[in-house]
Amino acid sequence: MTVNRRHFLHAAGAGLLLPQLSACSDIEKLPASDVPTSVFNADSTAEDVTSGLDLRGKLAVVTGCTAGIGFETMRVLAMRGAFVVGTSRSIDRAKEACSQVNGLTMPVRLDLGDFDIVAQCADVIRTLQQPIDMLICNAGYRGGGNERQLINGIEKHFVINHLGHFILVNRLMDRLYRSSQGRIVTVSSRAAYRDAPEEGILFDDLGMAKTYRDALAYGHSKLANALFSLQLGQLLRGTRITSNALHPGVIKTELDRNLSAVSRFAWGAYVKFSGKTIEEGAATTCHVATSEDLGNISGRYFEDCNAFTIKGKGHMQNLAMAEKLVQTSIDLTADWLVEFKESK
Ligand SMILES: NC(=O)c1ccc[n+]([C@@H]2O[C@H](COP(=O)([O-])OP(=O)(O)OC[C@H]3O[C@@H](n4cnc5c(N)ncnc54)[C@H](OP(=O)(O)O)[C@@H]3O)[C@@H](O)[C@H]2O)c1
């Protein structure tokens, strides 16, 4: 194995990594022995993991296609032949991103913080009258300045990162059923078990009025991503649809756009020495969305192109919490949800 900067820093336990490692000593990350081990790892790129695949005839939806991991995911899936619907809050930005990609793409407007627009986005995608093979819930928001913001009384990260995607998945579910093997891929984060509140989902304080920090709120929303994916895996058992969540790695993207200049600089320096490139950052998403070995793997959590079980601190495997999250999310978004007859 070649030793690159990431391996070196891990081995040396150098500088900025130390606080993270010690803060996480109560977390056990165990390879999931019942999921095929992939030949890919943290150094693999999205192009590597899809090499040789022919995705012609497949339809993928990638939320947040204008920057970072979402753009690279769209680029590589389209390059391998898939027809990719790419979304952005701005139709002009979505068009611009799609125009930079070789292959078949369609730009659609999606603002996950506005549930009417989420419903409209799903309606536009449905006009394609095509099965959806990959629904990639990638778009994400991370606040800065530690100023709590609410959307309809609920904390903003939870609304954008979780509830918006919750509605989108619901409104596209029948199109996933029509695929020979539909995959829902949720881009969560290891913040789901490192930074989320100790008690997990704050069912009694979804506005986070009691304690608010950006990192806590982001971790809370990413735990919601992971638990929704886990519960979908349960609900979709016996169907051809799978649901998996992942951490893409630590990557310098525009996710830090709301941080102060100083925090952005510190984050950039940290990522430069211990993070992944954007090409590597999109690899786990593309692997989980396309690998033939994962056709019947569902309800799992991936890092660096492999499935892991997270034990110790956190709630990543908390099925009771996942079930309660889905019921709570249904209650919060009922006006935007639709019911479909399952066609298994
Ligand atoms: N970068 C990392 O180190 C890292 C680590 C762990 C997890 N993640 C996760 O990876 C995913 C992608 O992040 P990234 O790093 O690629 O971030 P990014 O460069 O900021 O890209 C985020 C994408 O989400 C879209 N977006 C932002 N707010 C939105 C909203 N309210 N409604 C709809 N779309 C919205 C943006 O599009 P518009 O602005 O054009 O709407 C953009 O295309 C996120 O879910 C993030 O939490 C990233």
The ligand as an ORCA input file, in Angstrom:
! r2SCAN-3c Opt
* xyz 0 1
  N     -17.889     17.867      2.523
  C     -17.773     17.056      3.561
  O     -16.703     16.972      4.210
  C     -18.938     16.217      4.004
  C     -18.762     15.322      5.072
  C     -19.831     14.539      5.474
  C     -21.040     14.632      4.810
  N     -21.206     15.514      3.797
  C     -22.519     15.585      3.140
  O     -22.346     15.475      1.734
  C     -23.446     16.108      1.073
  C     -22.919     17.001     -0.026
  O     -22.171     18.025      0.580
  P     -21.007     18.835     -0.117
  O     -19.862     18.766      0.810
  O     -20.852     18.409     -1.523
  O     -21.617     20.308     -0.006
  P     -21.755     21.521     -1.020
  O     -20.554     21.674     -1.873
  O     -22.163     22.668     -0.160
  O     -22.987     21.097     -1.934
  C     -24.268     21.054     -1.384
  C     -25.314     20.948     -2.474
  O     -26.592     20.988     -1.816
  C     -27.421     21.976     -2.420
  N     -28.246     22.612     -1.396
  C     -27.828     23.353     -0.344
  N     -28.884     23.780      0.372
  C     -29.991     23.298     -0.225
  C     -31.382     23.403      0.015
  N     -31.865     24.126      1.017
  N     -32.233     22.768     -0.810
  C     -31.775     22.065     -1.868
  N     -30.465     21.933     -2.170
  C     -29.584     22.552     -1.356
  C     -26.463     22.965     -3.085
  O     -27.075     23.460     -4.248
  P     -27.601     24.963     -4.455
  O     -26.817     25.850     -3.544
  O     -27.323     25.215     -5.911
  O     -29.046     24.872     -4.134
  C     -25.265     22.106     -3.455
  O     -25.415     21.590     -4.760
  C     -24.220     16.843      2.166
  O     -25.358     16.100      2.513
  C     -23.242     16.896      3.330
  O     -23.895     16.961      4.571
  C     -20.176     16.310      3.357
*
